[in-house]
Amino acid sequence: MGFARTCSVALVGVEGVVVEVQADLEPGIAAFTLVGLPDKSLTESRDRVRAAMVNSGAAWPQKKLTVGLSPASVPKSGSGFDLAVACAVLGASERLDPRVLCDIVMIGELGLDGRVRPVRGILPAVLAAAAAGYEQVVVPECAAAEASLVPGVSVLGIRSLRQLIAVLADEPVPEEDPAEQGRPDPLLAGLRMPGTGEATGLCAGAVPERDRDDLGDVVGQMSARTAMEVAAAGGHHVFLQGPPGAGKTMLAERMPSLMPRLSRQESLEVTAIHSVAGLLPPGKPMVDVAPYCAPHHSATMQSLVGGGKGLARPGAVSLSHRGVLFLDEAPEFSGFVLDALRQPLEAGHVVIARSAGVVRFPAKFLLVLAANPCPCGRFSTTNDFCECPPSAIRRYQARLSGPLLDRIDLRVEVEPVTRAELTARGARGESTRTVADRVSAARERAAARLAGTPWLTNGEVPGRELRGRWQARSGAMDEAERSLERGLLTARGLDRVLRVAWTVADLAGHDRPDAGDVALALQLRTGIPRGVPMAIGSPA
């Protein structure tokens, strides 16, 4: 009779649960039983582990073998348990010392030839192991850089089961043939989830690179430029409405370049989500820039919010955590899909309940909505080019519900580009770098003010805290309060005006919002002119 145990990690959403993998050998007819609530892919590990061990030069025990995954109440899925199962069996058959395996967490899939393949979710798995007090982790060699992002953990990257057996048995480590330069590494095959390639707009590689898409390329649109600067500085949501070809998509694509680079903690949060989703590009283990997701208007609720069969997977709202979620042609999205955004917009996370369990995904994103004013796109109060009947215009604009729009901080009318603006020579507007420097300075002022609190930007601060701890100048909110009395603002809208006013004050270098800052915030919120310039810090 032999017994051995080691550890692996089960992922539930983006959180990990350390699982003890136990192997027990008893006399009897040779059989392999796997218990502990495994899914189909994990059940198939019996054949993968057997073939990998035999092809690695280890003898397969001809006894009754039982492998248990504890705690048994936690659903376990995926092939990341293969390495731990193999080592537990090797320990039970006394090929390895069982005492060596007890305090090691092992994550990786085994090929039939014994090579160790990477799996999704390495970073959150190692984070869970570190939180549980484990200090040694074994992962596939190509995922070692991702696992090394977690401080205080010793990471061993291996290419094959033979190498791991040699390391644990204190034997000479055999050399494995590296992948040929310039050829695809077969170990990376299948690491990325189907349907998350470059063309989907959901992968990390789709993030616009800094200085590639410059804000100076956008012609005109002073009001929209100001709104995007305020949104980037304070983490406020934006609604851009205007005719086709006015530059709405160009403005949204340049938003990530205006936002500061992610801090280390933010990078770990974003990288963990992208790791679970299989979106980390090879050679770049950490996402350090604001992610950008732009799903098509035919996206389902599961793809946008998260879901799927069994345990839910992160959707676009989580993939854009700490970044930008851009919904172009917003009225074309399903009403149910759009209204599902209400909870994450307020709470900063999304909770998905399934029969297999409840998962919680972070979803602190900056939402950018873009829409035409009518089905033909030419409706305007300044011309009569629109051919849509009034009833069609009302129905089209009503696709965005009032409760959803009430959660949008900035609403901007994007005007058609004139001939003079389009053909003008010389500088057309400030560059991304210039605006990004102002945004960074404003965020630093907000961070200094919010130090010691759980909030990072003005857009995250609850209204009660703003009204109690960080008040505007005396009399500055009078006009906004009168708008509340007249029904132009809701109570939530008043709080959002104060948040935007604080961001405008940070951009202008004011210690507290004054009447001009609040007036500009009201103008950006309601679209009603308040007699203030749309450029931050400009004289009236």
WOGI-V972359 format. One record per backbone hydrogen bond with DSSP energy under -0.5 kcal/mol. NH is the residue of the N-H (numbers start at 1). CO is the residue of the C=O. If there is no record, write none. Layout:
NH:CO  NH:CO
//
This chain:
2:25  4:23  6:21  7:104  8:19  10:17  12:15  13:11  15:12  17:10  19:8  20:70  21:6  21:19  22:20  22:68  23:4  24:66  25:2  26:64  31:63  33:65  35:33  35:67  39:76  43:39  44:40  45:42  46:43  47:44  48:44  49:45  50:46  51:47  52:48  53:49  54:50  55:51  56:52  56:53  57:54  58:53  63:61  64:26  65:31  65:63  66:24  67:33  68:22  68:66  69:35  70:20  70:68  74:71  75:73  76:37  82:79  83:108  85:81  86:82  87:83  88:84  89:85  90:86  91:87  92:88  93:89  94:91  95:90  96:90  98:96  100:97  101:97  101:98  102:98  104:101  105:136  106:7  106:104  107:138  108:80  109:117  111:115  114:111  116:159  117:109  117:115  118:187  121:275  122:119  125:121  126:122  127:123  128:124  129:125  130:126  131:127  132:128  133:130  134:129  136:103  137:154  138:105  139:156  141:158  143:140  144:141  147:143  148:144  149:146  150:147  151:149  153:150  154:135  155:153  156:137  157:155  158:139  158:156  161:114  164:160  165:161  166:162  167:163  168:164  169:165  170:167  171:166  174:172  183:180  186:184  188:185  189:186  191:188  193:277  196:193  200:197  201:198  202:197  203:197  204:279  206:203  207:204  212:209  213:209  214:212  217:214  218:215  225:221  226:222  227:223  228:224  229:225  230:226  231:227  232:228  233:229  234:230  235:231  236:231  238:367  239:410  240:369  241:239  241:412  242:371  243:414  246:243  251:247  252:248  253:249  254:250  255:252  258:254  258:255  259:255  262:288  267:263  268:264  269:265  270:266  271:267  272:268  273:269  274:270  275:271  276:272  277:273  278:274  278:275  279:274  280:274  284:281  288:286  293:324  294:201  299:296  304:300  305:301  306:301  306:302  307:313  313:307  315:305  316:303  317:304  318:315  319:315  320:316  321:318  322:364  323:320  324:291  325:366  326:293  326:324  327:325  327:368  328:326  330:327  330:370  332:329  333:330  338:334  339:335  340:336  341:338  342:339  344:340  345:341  346:342  347:343  348:344  350:361  352:350  352:359  354:357  357:354  359:352  361:350  363:348  365:363  366:323  367:365  368:325  369:238  369:367  370:327  371:240  392:389  393:389  394:390  395:391  396:392  397:393  398:394  399:396  400:397  401:399  405:401  406:402  407:403  407:404  408:405  409:407  410:237  411:524  412:239  414:241  414:412  415:413  422:418  423:419  424:420  435:431  436:432  437:433  438:434  439:435  440:436  441:437  442:438  443:439  444:440  445:441  446:442  447:443  448:444  449:445  450:446  451:448  453:450  459:234  460:457  461:457  461:458  466:462  467:463  468:464  469:465  470:465  473:513  476:473  478:475  481:477  482:478  483:479  484:480  485:481  486:482  487:484  488:483  489:483  494:490  495:491  496:492  497:493  498:494  499:495  500:496  501:497  502:498  503:499  504:500  505:501  506:502  507:503  508:504  509:505  510:505  518:514  519:515  520:516  521:517  522:518  523:519  524:520  525:521  526:522  527:523  529:527  538:535
//
